[in-house]
Amino acid sequence: MKNRIYPKIIAFLMTKQCTAQCKMCCFGCSPNTKEKMPLEWIDKIIEESTQIDTVETIGFSGGEPFLEYQSLISEIKHAKSVGKKAICTSNGFWGVTYDRALEIVSEIQEAGLDRLSLSVDQFHGEYVSVDRIKNILRASSEKSLPVDIGSVITKNRSKLARIFDELAEEMVNVPHYTAACLPVGNAYTQIDKSDLIYDDYIFSRANRCFETTYFAIFPNGDVYPCCSQAGATEPLKIGNVQEYTLEGLYRKYNSNMNIRILKSEGLNWYLNLAEKIGYRKFFNEKYVNKCDLCRKIFSDKQFMNEINPYLEQEKEKIYAKYLETVRNDK
């Protein structure tokens, strides 16, 4: 046990259905996408999380989890009943009026929600008005429910600036996080590559992954150590909740050689190996950030096949470095 990493957050992507169809959505969600996770899978994992005390937080997102409102309320209560924090992400479509927003905020708070995250940017703004976000922020302030805002950004931020000018009063003391748009999901075809924000210094960074304390469970039951579709690649897939218990998934997680390398060495291990074997493809492209680079590396089947012998040769050395990293991070 002491030589394993145990993720602290389990996040359920409850559904891929959404009230919006944002151009930047990494999951390709829309009103017409009906895929959703059976509640018995969520219940199973929440119950099994009681056996692993390092799991601190249960998250609910989508798609739009508030489309499954009664199920969301039920699962928030379930998470709280087993001693976990509960968080949720929404686009805020339900903040139609202040009274309606206050009613829903009161209900999710009573269920035990610890924090609400709102997705607010120029892309979501095409589907959810600023007034609805204002209603939710005011209601959350009235009920003292912690709330934060996340925005996906591109080079063109003029619309984003106008949105937050309108929200200035309501956003006092509300944390705001931004993330550069990744060329995955809808964004791969709908966002012009010239509008993406590239990292010109990507190859001089350590590119170590710190998101590996995260379990993201997709609607089909697949589990990845990353909350982004960019990380949903076959070499990083941990397993499926239909086939494994949570403890079984943790064992697979800790025995995954690529996850070990990401944790202990970072993506530069792969870049150095690519250079060593003359695989120059990765060095001829631009990347938004290390998540984008990660997606490119692990989606390249030819490269992953070519490095298999090196993974086997370095197995013991990688494991030793991984154990050292685990001990140092505690």
Buried (B, 14 or more C-beta within 10 A) or exposed (E): EEEBBBBBBBBBBBBBBBBBBBBBBBBBBBEEBEBBBEBEBBEBBBEBBEEBEEBBBBBBBBBBBBBBBEBBBBBBBBBBEEEBBBBBBBBBBBBBEBEBBBEBBBBBBEBBBBBBBBBBBBBBBEBBBBEBBBBBBBBBBEBEBBBBBBBBBBEEBEEBEEBBEBBEEBBEEBEEEEBBBBBBBBBEEBBEEEEBBBBEEBBEBEBBBEBBBBBBBBBBBBBBBBBBBBBBBEBBBBBBBEEBBBEBBBBBBBEBBBBBBBBBBBBBBBBEBBEEEEBEEBEEEEBBBBBBBBBBBBBBEEBBEBBEEBBEEBEEEBBEBBBEBBEEEE
